[in-house]
Amino acid sequence: MSIRLATFNVENLFARAKALHTATWSKGRAALEAFETFNRIAAQRDYSDDDKAVMLRALETLRIIVHTKEGLRLNKRQFEDAWALLRENRGDFLSAPPHREPRIVAKGRGDWIGWVELATEPVDEIATRMTAQVIKDVRADVLCVVEAESRPSLARFNDELLRGRYPHAMLIDGNDLRGIDVGIMCAEGIDIRWMRSHVDVPDPANAKRRLFSRDCPVFSLRLPSGDDLFVMVNHLKSQSFIGGDPDPLRTRQADQVLKIYKQMRKEGAKFVAVVGDLNKGPDRDHPELPPPTLEALLGPKSPLTDAYRLPKFTGVFDPKDLKRERPGTFQSCTLRNRLDYILLSPELADRVVDGGIFRKGLWGDSGNVKASKHWTVYEDITAAKHAASDHAAVWVDLDF
C-alpha cells in the first residue's frame, strides 16, 4: 500500500499574532524586534537604568504605552490596537497611575512574574477555508504541520473543516512565544505510538539558551503494514535578522537535527523522515550546492536523501505549474525560496514512488500585490490575505 507523507507550513489555523499577520514584513518587524528585546532584558536578574529605558521604549513601540496630549500614558485601548499585551501576574513591574508617565518599579526578575505576549487576531475566514482545501486536496495520510497554534486548534480544525479526516493529532508547545509550533496529524490506521521532544536541548553557543526556535519532536508512527515510521518535524530559525545574524543559530540547529537522526539510527530506527520548514534555500548562483547553513542535512556527507533530488519526485498536481521555472515552496517559489523539505533515510528513500509540490493555496507574489502567473490558484483566493499560506505543501508517496 502507499502512504502519503506531507509537510505544510499552515501559518496558523484560526488566530495569528498581529505582528506576523501584516501586509508586508516591514510593517510588523519593529514590533517583533521590540517584543524580543523586552522579553530578553526582562529575564535578567537585575535591571539597570539603561535596561529600564530600553524596555520602556520597547513598550512604546508595542503600543502598550502611547503618546497622549498629557505625555506618555498606559494605552487604554491596549486590547484593541496594541501589538502586544503586558502580563503582570505577580508583583509589580510597571507603575502607571493616572496623569503620570509610566515607570518601571521592578528592580529585576525576582520582583515580578510576567511577560509581554504578542496580541493575536483571527485569521481571514477565506484563508482558513483555503488551508483546509489544500489539506483535503493533498490527501496526506501523515501530515506534518508547521506554525500551528495549539493541539486544541488542530483538533478543532480537523473536526470542523476536515470532517474528522485525522483522528490522531499531536502538538506540544515549543520555545516560540508567538504560538507557532510544529505537530503531526495521522489518518485512520496510523497510530502515534510515542513522541520525544527536544525542546530543552541547550544551545552549544550559550548553555543558558534553548537551541531550537520551536522544537524538533520525533514521532514514532505504526503503519498499517506493521512498519514503524519515525518523523522529525522542524521549523528552524527564520531568515529574520531580529536578534542578529540567523545563519549561525540555524547551522547549530541543523547540526543537532543530524545528531538526533544518527542517535535514532543507532537505536534501530530504519524508516526516518526529517521534514518541515528549514528556512533556507539554495544560492541562486550556485543551485547545485546546499546552503552552508544546512550543510549537515543537505551536504554531500549527509546520510539523508533530499526528496527533491529523487527521479520519482515529479513535481505537482496541477500540470499548469511550471515546476522547472519555479522550483521553490515559499512566496514566489524561486529557487532561493525552496524552504520546505522532506529528507529521508536511505531505506525510506527507496520506498518513494511519487512526490511533488502543491501550490494552489499560495498567492505567490512576494509583494502581495497580485497572484502568481506561474501556477493556478484557487478561485476563492482573490487577494493575498485569502491565501492558505505563504508556503506550498510538499509530499511524497511511500510504498509499504
MARTI-844623 format. One line per 4 residues: number of its first residue (from 1); their letters; for each residue x, y, z of C-alpha. Coordinates in pm, whole numbers, padded with zeros to 5 digits. Example, Ala and Ser with C-alpha at 12.3 -4.5 7.8 and 13.67 -1.06 7.14 Angstrom:
BEGIN
1	AS	01230 -00450 00780  01367 -00106 00714
# end
This chain:
BEGIN
1	MSIR	00000 00000 00000  00104 00363 -00044  00140 00610 00244  00144 00980 00161
5	LATF	00369 01192 00382  00339 01572 00356  00468 01884 00526  00279 02213 00522
9	NVEN	00352 02545 00694  -00007 02649 00765  00085 02988 00921  -00172 02944 01197
13	LFAR	-00518 02797 01160  -00753 03034 01343  -00551 03311 01512  -00214 03468 01439
17	AKAL	00000 03732 01609  -00083 04075 01465  00286 04145 01405  00312 03829 01193
21	HTAT	-00010 03899 01008  00075 04228 00835  00054 04303 00464  00432 04337 00445
25	WSKG	00710 04203 00667  00849 04550 00738  00524 04668 00895  00541 04421 01182
29	RAAL	00918 04397 01210  00965 04679 01462  00706 04522 01691  00873 04181 01671
33	EAFE	01212 04335 01747  01067 04521 02045  00898 04201 02165  01227 04010 02154
37	TFNR	01420 04292 02319  01175 04337 02604  01149 03970 02699  01525 03920 02675
41	IAAQ	01601 04209 02913  01304 04131 03140  01457 03788 03210  01769 03948 03365
45	RDYS	01830 03918 03737  01891 04294 03778  01769 04593 03575  01996 04894 03527
49	DDDK	01858 05238 03445  01961 05180 03083  01777 04846 03082  01462 05016 03207
53	AVML	01490 05286 02940  01522 05023 02666  01223 04826 02800  01011 05142 02813
57	RALE	01099 05218 02450  01003 04862 02360  00668 04904 02534  00617 05224 02338
61	TLRI	00693 05051 02007  00447 04777 02103  00187 05049 02181  00144 04923 02536
65	IVHT	00227 05280 02632  00141 05562 02394  00188 05934 02348  -00109 06149 02451
69	KEGL	-00162 06523 02500  -00051 06473 02858  00263 06276 02763  00333 05902 02774
73	RLNK	00047 05704 02924  -00064 05342 02951  -00267 05258 02641  -00633 05230 02749
77	RQFE	-00708 05053 02418  -00429 04800 02460  -00656 04506 02378  -00780 04672 02058
81	DAWA	-00483 04842 01893  -00158 04737 02063  00087 04491 01910  00124 04314 02244
85	LLRE	-00011 04284 02598  00180 04328 02922  00107 04048 03169  00183 04117 03536
89	NRGD	00076 03801 03717  00256 03855 04047  00443 04152 04188  00476 04496 04030
93	FLSA	00671 04573 03714  00516 04894 03584  00370 05181 03780  00119 05376 03570
97	PPHR	-00103 05595 03789  -00348 05831 03618  -00199 06156 03490  00160 06032 03530
101	EPRI	00410 05880 03295  00461 05504 03340  00782 05396 03508  00937 05058 03580
105	VAKG	00945 04988 03953  01079 04630 03942  01450 04608 04021  01490 04272 03847
109	RGDW	01331 03944 03751  01280 03843 04112  01039 04131 04179  00764 04021 03944
113	IGWV	00622 03733 03744  00501 03825 03399  00593 03891 03040  00490 04063 02720
117	ELAT	00288 03847 02483  00201 03932 02126  -00162 04023 02060  -00342 03794 01817
121	EPVD	-00623 03842 01569  -00840 03595 01377  -00704 03459 01051  -00915 03560 00750
125	EIAT	-01210 03320 00717  -01139 03252 00350  -00774 03182 00431  -00877 02925 00692
129	RMTA	-01105 02754 00440  -00828 02757 00179  -00587 02598 00427  -00841 02321 00474
133	QVIK	-00884 02289 00096  -00510 02243 00047  -00504 01968 00309  -00805 01798 00152
137	DVRA	-00652 01810 -00195  -00309 01692 -00085  -00474 01393 00085  -00180 01310 00310
141	DVLC	-00201 01012 00541  00068 01166 00762  00052 01547 00765  00329 01740 00938
145	VVEA	00214 02091 01026  00433 02394 01090  00313 02715 01262  00003 02567 01420
149	ESRP	-00104 02748 01736  -00201 02455 01962  -00324 02098 01976  -00682 02208 02056
153	SLAR	-00668 02421 01740  -00558 02118 01538  -00842 01910 01681  -01098 02185 01617
157	FNDE	-00969 02239 01264  -00989 01866 01195  -01341 01834 01334  -01491 02148 01182
161	LLRG	-01315 02183 00845  -01169 01842 00761  -01468 01630 00868  -01256 01428 01107
165	RYPH	-01008 01305 00848  -00730 01285 01108  -00835 01103 01427  -00481 01129 01565
169	AMLI	-00303 01460 01621  -00019 01567 01847  00143 01901 01918  00313 02037 02228
173	DGND	00421 02394 02290  00775 02472 02180  01007 02761 02256  00838 03025 02042
177	LRGI	00618 03261 02242  00421 03358 01931  00211 03041 01911  00379 02891 01605
181	DVGI	00456 02529 01685  00510 02203 01496  00291 01895 01510  00155 01596 01325
185	MCAE	-00183 01461 01211  -00241 01098 01112  -00524 00931 00923  -00716 00626 01040
189	GIDI	-00498 00318 01074  -00178 00510 01153  -00110 00528 01525  00113 00772 01709
193	RWMR	00296 00530 01938  00511 00788 02114  00679 01123 02071  01009 01256 02201
197	SHVD	01058 01630 02245  01391 01813 02221  01253 02144 02339  01506 02175 02623
201	VPDP	01826 02096 02431  02073 02374 02525  02239 02589 02263  02609 02491 02235
205	ANAK	02693 02860 02194  02514 02958 02515  02407 02685 02757  02157 02922 02921
209	RRLF	01953 02936 02599  01748 02663 02436  01872 02561 02094  01558 02508 01888
213	SRDC	01347 02806 01790  01040 02586 01824  01121 02216 01885  01245 01912 01697
217	PVFS	00999 01644 01807  01034 01284 01696  00709 01096 01633  00702 00716 01622
221	LRLP	00419 00601 01395  00292 00245 01349  00174 00199 00989  -00098 -00043 00874
225	SGDD	00180 -00260 00727  00322 -00306 01075  00631 -00097 00994  00741 00188 01216
229	LFVM	00790 00530 01057  00984 00792 01254  00915 01155 01164  01116 01453 01284
233	VNHL	00923 01778 01234  01123 02100 01217  01090 02474 01188  01443 02609 01200
237	KSQS	01549 02968 01272  01382 03218 01042  01569 03440 00797  01490 03748 01005
241	FIGG	01786 03938 01147  01597 04017 01466  01847 03936 01739  02139 03917 01493
245	DPDP	02255 03705 01200  02025 03398 01191  02262 03169 01000  02490 03061 01288
249	LRTR	02194 02956 01504  02028 02774 01214  02356 02597 01146  02375 02474 01506
253	QADQ	02014 02362 01486  02078 02166 01165  02382 02004 01325  02171 01894 01621
257	VLKI	01896 01757 01398  02156 01537 01233  02282 01421 01574  01929 01325 01675
261	YKQM	01885 01138 01346  02210 00946 01395  02113 00854 01751  01781 00720 01627
265	RKEG	01961 00509 01369  02182 00367 01644  01866 00276 01833  01747 00078 01531
269	AKFV	01520 00325 01351  01506 00224 00985  01246 00443 00817  01317 00802 00922
273	AVVG	01196 01130 00769  01323 01478 00859  01063 01727 00739  00946 02085 00776
277	DLNK	01042 02445 00713  01422 02466 00725  01410 02837 00633  01692 02842 00381
281	GPDR	01711 02775 00008  01994 02718 -00240  02202 03008 -00363  02075 03136 -00699
285	DHPE	02430 03147 -00837  02519 02801 -00709  02197 02595 -00718  02393 02270 -00717
289	LPPP	02533 02345 -00372  02343 02316 -00043  02306 02631 00166  02606 02640 00402
293	TLEA	02376 02683 00700  02212 02345 00615  02531 02163 00518  02481 01897 00785
297	LLGP	02146 01793 00640  02187 01864 00268  02561 01844 00206  02743 01559 00028
301	KSPL	02833 01394 00359  02474 01386 00484  02323 01037 00525  01983 01180 00432
305	TDAY	01832 01190 00083  01662 01510 -00031  01328 01412 -00187  01365 01690 -00445
309	RLPK	01657 01504 -00599  01473 01176 -00645  01375 01087 -01006  01025 00998 -00888
313	FTGV	00969 01339 -00733  00766 01458 -01033  00653 01795 -00905  00290 01899 -00876
317	FDPK	-00073 01802 -00904  -00152 02091 -01137  00001 02042 -01487  -00005 02420 -01544
321	DLKR	00253 02466 -01269  00585 02545 -01434  00793 02341 -01193  01124 02384 -01369
325	ERPG	01094 02764 -01363  00957 02785 -01008  01113 02505 -00804  01062 02668 -00463
329	TFQS	00795 02644 -00194  00768 02996 -00048  00600 03308 -00191  00728 03349 -00550
333	CTLR	00879 02998 -00539  01212 03088 -00698  01498 02851 -00621  01613 03063 -00326
337	NRLD	01263 03024 -00182  01286 02647 -00153  01241 02643 00225  01028 02335 00291
341	YILL	01190 01993 00276  01137 01620 00307  01464 01440 00383  01469 01061 00401
345	SPEL	01682 00779 00540  01822 00553 00264  01568 00276 00328  01282 00527 00319
349	ADRV	01411 00699 00004  01397 00359 -00168  01023 00345 -00090  00935 00673 -00271
353	VDGG	00707 00615 -00570  00592 00974 -00631  00621 01322 -00487  00565 01688 -00556
357	IFRK	00477 02042 -00454  00119 02165 -00420  00080 02541 -00474  -00289 02613 -00540
361	GLWG	-00333 02774 -00197  -00031 03001 -00246  -00081 03361 -00364  00274 03369 -00489
365	DSGN	00378 03732 -00520  00630 03837 -00256  00494 04192 -00268  00141 04062 -00205
369	VKAS	00008 04271 -00493  -00108 04011 -00743  -00135 03635 -00783  00147 03445 -00946
373	KHWT	00114 03363 -01316  00327 03053 -01273  00062 02827 -01122  -00314 02800 -01083
377	VYED	-00458 02947 -00762  -00792 02854 -00607  -01070 03077 -00743  -01167 03189 -00392
381	ITAA	-00822 03344 -00342  -00855 03694 -00484  -00611 03873 -00250  -00302 03788 -00051
385	KHAA	-00499 03775 00275  -00709 03490 00135  -00411 03261 00070  -00391 02937 00262
389	SDHA	-00029 03020 00346  00287 03180 00210  00415 02824 00173  00328 02538 -00058
393	AVWV	00278 02185 00068  00540 01921 -00015  00453 01550 -00036  00590 01206 -00116
397	DLDF	00420 00870 -00164  00590 00580 00013  00533 00218 -00084  00478 -00004 00219
# end
